[in-house]
Amino acid sequence: MEFISVFDMLKIGVGPSSSHTLGPWRAAERFVKELKEQSLLEKTQKLEVLLYGSLALTGKGHGTDIAILMGLSGKDPVTVPVVEVKTLPEQIQERKQLQLGGTHPITFDPEHEIHFRGYQMLPYHANGMQLNAQDAQGNSLHQSTYYSIGGGFVVKEGEENTPLREENEVPYVITSGADLAQWCKQRKCRISDIVYENEKNFLSKAEIDERLLKIWSVMLDAIYRGCHTEGMLPGGLDVARRAFNINQKLLADGEYTSAQEWIQCIRFSRIGFSEVVKWIGCFAMAVNEENANFGRIVTAPTNGAAGVIPSVLMYYLCFAKPLAKNEDIVRFLLVAGQVGSLFKQGSTISAAMGGCQAEIGVSSAMAAAALAECLGATPDQALMAAEIAMEHHLGLTCDPVGGLVQVPCIERNSMGAVKAIMAAKIAMESDPSKAKVTLDAVIKTMWETSQDMNHKYKETSLGGLAVNIAIALPEC
């Protein structure tokens, strides 16, 4: 088994999809790197891109073509100004020219050079893509096949079984919930303590803290922007942003100039059960409205489920422990990342492979365990919280209307956040030794459910709500 870092599970990127946007973006970047390494960049005059399966069926709605143009142009999703995600592809489309790697101009017409082959599948994964670089005469110089396997992870054909890192690179090998529980019991410590020790094999504690707080900063910025931006989301569904209005109603008299002052206003506003629930939904929808608008968010563990963990962490900071410190935020994210890695190892975090249970379900489980530990739960209770959260997402299909990460995706983040909080509360009032279902059992069940699920419900927009809502899919 491979070791999967917290920073593999929580990645800064651009919406709207980790597997259909961030993954292809990274694949295109890697292809350019390969051309440079083989001294083929300057010789390349033409490019051909072929998208297969789920990657093609919902590629237009997920901005896959846009992501590929950005990656081929040498732009980094972590640092690129988000406005360029709109302007640069428009320029390429208009001029029919692309700066390969940011330096080498080639003729490139996206309408003719990017091919969507939605009813053809490559063998390893539903999200397959091929890139082919050619010389002026059309002779192939270099060709590569990549698979976007969920959460922004990309593997190249021939490297499917190559681990990111070997498990023996860390002091605590964790391949299951049982392993994690056993280490905590043996060390008499929290889950986050074990995760810290493994991460410290690659980074110092100060570096870990700094990177996780940066991740939280991006999450918080997405919440804040989403709550303070009104209008319609792109893509043709005419979905109106709702977080703005909810925020306005809940903080009618609030005065603030920054996200931190905004949080203080929320803490000191009139809060009852109804208002808390509204805020949870508001936080989650704000992030995913930003995601749908090609904004910068954190893949957690995917873009389509990016609102759950920030929403639950905001619930913790605003309502459960208003005096929380940076250390609490770091521990929350450490636990969330570790639980996410268990699902990636034992099942999938790709909706194209497992439906929405692999996205919202996993993010809800991650958030539930993290919240439970931060509220004082034992390691066994935290793992129980993750199990409860996923148990009530089993079988959830992925059926985005119009191939867009909007309906029902945005609202589902609110549901996943509420379930995570309830799962943590239930677990903390329970005795895990008497539980009938373990986290490992629910991970196994999720994978079996994924394999049994009809492909129509795996991010293809060929079934479910996607075919029962009166809107035509973008032509591929």
N, C-alpha and C positions, 0 to 999 in steps of 0.2 A: 504493500500500500504506500501511497505517497503522503507526504506531509503537506497540508494545505494551510497557509498562513491566514490570519485574520485579515491581512491586507490583500489577500486574493479574493476574499469574500466581500470586502467593503472597498470598492474602487470608485474614485472620482471620475465622472465622465459626463457625456451629453445624452439627453433623451432622444427618442422616446423608448428605445428597447435595447437591453444589454446584448441579447443574442442576435437581433436583427439590425442594430445600429452600431453599438460599441464593438461587437465581435468583428463584423465586416470591416469596420474602420481599422481595427488592429491588424486584420489580415492584409489589408491593402498596404498598411505601413510596413508590414513584414516583407511583402513582395518587393517593395521599393528597396528595402534594405538588402534583400538577396541580389537584386540587380546591381546595386552598388558594390557589393562584395565580390561579384563576378565580373566587374568592370563592363557591365552591359547597359548601364543607364544611358550613356551618351549614344549608344548604338540603337537604342529603342526608338522607333518612329511611330509605332502603332500599338494599341492595347485592345484586348478583348476580354470581357468579363462575363462569366456565365454563372447564374444563380439557380439553385435547384431546390425542389421540395418546398418546405414551409418558408424558407428564406425568400423564395420567389413569390409564393402565393400571397404573402402579406408584405412583401418587400416595399412596394410603393407607399403603403400606409405607414410603415415603420421607418421610412426614410433610408432604406438600405442603399439605394443609389446615391443619395446625398452623402452618406457615411463613406462610401467607397471613393467618391470624388475628393473628400476631405483627406482621407488616408493617402491616396495617390499623390495629393498635392503637398504632402509632408507636414500636415497640421496635426498637432497633438490634442486629443479630446480633453486632456486635463487642463491645458493652458490656453487653448485657442479662444479668442473673444467670441462669445456665443453669437454675436451679430454676424460673424463671418460664416456661420453654418448656413445662413440664408443667402448672403450676398455672393460668396465664392461660387457655389454651384450655379447660381443664376448667371454669373459672368462666364463660366465654362460653357453653359448651355448656349449663351448668346454668341460667344466668340468661336465656339467649336475648337477651343484650344485649352490645353491643360499643362501646367508647370509640373512635370513629373519630379517628385522629390523636392519640389519648391524651386528647382533650378533649371530643369531641362524641358523646354517647350516642345510639345508634340500635338499633332492634330488629334482631337478627340471629341466625338459627338456622342453624348450619353444615350441619345435615342437609338443609335445604331450599334454602339459598342458595348452596351450593357444589356444582356439577354436574360429574360425571366422565363425559366423553364420549370414552372410550378408543378407539372405533372410528371416530372422525371426526378428520380431520387438517386443520390449517390449512396454507396453501401454503408458507410459508417454512422451517419447521423442525418436527421431530416434537414439540417441547416448546412448544406454544402455549397461551396463556390470554387470556381476555377478562374485563374488569371493567366493570360498568355501574352507575353511581350514579343513583338515582331519587328523585323527590320523594314526598310523602305519598300522592299519587294514582297513583303508579306511572309517571309520565312520566319519560323518560330525560333526565338532566341532563348526563351526560358518560360517554363510553364509550371505552375504549382496549384495544388488542390488543398483547400483548407475547410475545416469544419468549425462552425461557431456553436459550441456545445452548451451555452447558457451562462449567464452571469458575466459575460464579457470574456470568458475563456475561449481560446482558439487553439486548435491542434492542426498540424499539417499532416497530410496523408503520409503514412509511413512512420509517424511518431505518435500514433494513437495510444500506445502503451508506455510511452516515455513519461515518467513522473516529473512534476515540477521540482520536487525535492524528495530525496529518499527519506523514509520515515526514521531511519537510524541516525539522521542528522540532529535529532532533538532528544532531550533526556526522557521525555514521557511520550511513548508511542501510544496514540489514541486512534483506534479504528472503529470504536463503537461507544455507545453510551455507557455500557458496562465497564469498559476500560477507564473512561473518564471518572466514573463513580468510584472505581477501585483506587485510582491514584489519589483522589480527594480523601478517601477513607484512610489510606496508608499514610498520607502526609498530614492528615488532620487539618485540611485547609479548604478554601473555597475554590470553585471552578476557575475563577479569574487568576488565582495564584498559579495554578498549573499552566494556564495559557501564557501567563507572563514568562514563566521559566522557559517554555518552548520558544517563544518569540525572542527572548534574550539570547538565543543561540545565533541570531542574525543581526540584532540591533541592541543598542543599550536601552536601559529603562527610559532614559530621558528621550531618546529617539522614538521609542514606541509611544510614549505619552504625547510627544509633539505631533506625530503623524495621526494619532487617533483624535486629538483635539482639532487638528486641521480638518479631518473628516467630519467631525461634529460641526465645525464652523460652516462647511459647505451645506450640510443638512439643514442647519438653522437658517442659513441664508436662503435656501430654497423655500422653507416654510414661510419666512418673512416676506419674500418676494411674492409668493403665491397668495398670501393673505392681503397683499397691498397692490395687486394688479387685477384690473377688471377687463372685460371684453370677451371675445369669442376665440376659441381654440382653432388652429389651422386644420385643414384636411378635408373640409367639405361636409362634415356632419353638423356644423353649426351648433356645437356644444358650447354653452356659456359657462364661463368661470363662476364658481359659487363660493369659494373660500373668501373672496373679497367681501361679499355681502354678509356672510355669517360673521366675519370679524367685525364689520362695521356695526352690526346689531348688538353683538356681545360687548363691544367696547365703545358704546355711543359717546361717552364723555371722556374717553382716554386721551391723554396728551403724551406724546413720546416722539423721539427723533432717531431712535436706534432700536435694534432688535432686543438689546438687553433692557432698555427702558420699557419696551413693549411687554416683555416677559413680566417685569415688575407690575405693570398695569393689570395684566391678567391675574397675577397672584392676589392683588388687593381689590379686584372687582367683586361684585356680588356673585358668589358661586354656590349653586346648589347642584343636585344630581343632574338635572336637565342641562344646566350650563356646562358642566364637566363633559358630558357626553357630546354636546355640540362642539366643544373645543377639540375633543379627540378627532371627531370627523373633519373638522375644519383644518387641523394640522395635516392630517393625512391627505386630504383632497388638494390642499395647497401645493404639496410636493408633487403630486402626480399631475396637477394642472401645469406646473412648470415643466415636468417631464414631457408631457404631450406637446408643449410649445418649444421643444428642442432646447430646453434650458439645462443648466449644469446641476446635476444631482449626484447622489452616491448610490451606486449599484448595491442593493442590500436585501437579498443577494442578487436581485435583478432590477432593471429599471422599472418594469411594470409593477413591481412590488416595493418600490423605493420609498413609499410613504409610511409604511407600517412602523418600522423601527424608529424613525425620527418622531413620529406621532406619540409612540409609547414613551420614548425618552422625554419628550416635552411634558407629557402627563406626569411623569415622575418628578421633573424639575419644577413644574408649576403647582401641582396639587398634592403629590405624595411626600416629597421632601424638598420644600422650597429653599432650605439651607444647604443643599447638596453642593459638593465641591467638584473641581475638575477630576479628582481621583475617582469619584463616583461615575462620572461620564465615561472615563477610560475603562473602568471595570465593566460597565454596562456593555460597551462595544466589544470588549474582549470575550465576554460570555456569548454574546450574539454571534460573533464570528466563528467561535468554536462549534456552536450548535449547527450553524450553517454548513460547516465543513463535514459534519457527520452525515448530513443529508446528501451532500455532493458525493461523498465516498460510497454511501450505501444505497443511494437511489439516484435522483437527478434534480437539478435546479433549472432545467430547461422545459419551458412550456411546450416546445415542439416535440418533446419526448414524453412529457408527463401531464400536460394540461396545466391549468392554473393552480392545482394543488402543489405543483413544483415551484410556484412563485409566491402567491399570497399565503399558501399553507406553510411553506418553509419560513417565510419572513415572520409570520405570526408565531411560529414555534421559537424562532430566534429571539424575538422580542419578549415572549413570555418567560423564557428561562432567564434572560438578562434582568428583567424587571423583578422577578422573584428573588434572585440573589441580592439585588440592591435593596430590596425590602427586608432582607434578613433571613431568607429561606436557606435551608440546608442544601448541599449539592444534590441530594436525592430529590428534594422538593422542586428544585429548579429544573431538573431533568424531567420530572413529572409534569411540570408546567408546559414544557415543550411538547411532551407527548399529548397532553390534553388539547393543546392548540391545534396540532396537526390532525388529531383524531377527528376533529369536527370540520376539517377541510378535505378529507379523503374523497376522491372522485370529482373534485371541482374541475370543470372543463375550462378550456381556453377558447373563447369564441368571440374575438374582438370584431365589433361591427365595422364594416368597411376596411378591415385590416388596420385600424387605428387603435392606439393604446388609450382609449377614452371611454367607450361604453362596452362593457360594464366595468372596465379596469379601474377607473378613478374611484368609484364608490366602493369597489371591493377592498381597496386599501383601508377605508374607514372600518369596514366590517372586520378585516383581519386585525386591526389595532384593538378594537373592542374585545374581540375574542382572546387576544393575547393577554389583556389586562384581567379578564375574567378567569382565564386559565391559571394565571399566577395567583390570584386570590384563592381559587379552589385548592390549588396544590398546597398553599401555605396553611390551609385548614385540614389537610389530609395527612395520613400516615402512608408514605410511599411503600413501606414494606408489605402493605395489604393491597396494593394496586393490582388490578387484574391485567393491565396492559403496560408494557414497558416502552421506552422510547425506541429501543432497537426493534421491537415487534412492529411498531407503527411505521418506522422507516422501511422495513421489509415489506409491509403491507402496501405502503405507498408505491413502491417499485412494482410490485405485482399488479396493482391497480393501473399503473401507467402502461404496463405491457398489454393489459386487457382492453384499455380504452381505445375506442375507434379513432382512427387518424383524423376524422372530421373535427374532433374536439381538441386537437393539439395544435393550436395557433395556425390554423390553415384558413380560417373564416369560411369553411365549407359546411359548417353545421351550427346548431344551437341558435343563439340570438343573432348571429351573423347572417343567417339566412331567413330569419323571421322578422327582420326590420327592413322597411322599404327604402333601401339604398343600394345602388349598384357598386360593386367592388371596382377599384381602379383597374384598368386594363393592364395586363402584364405581358 
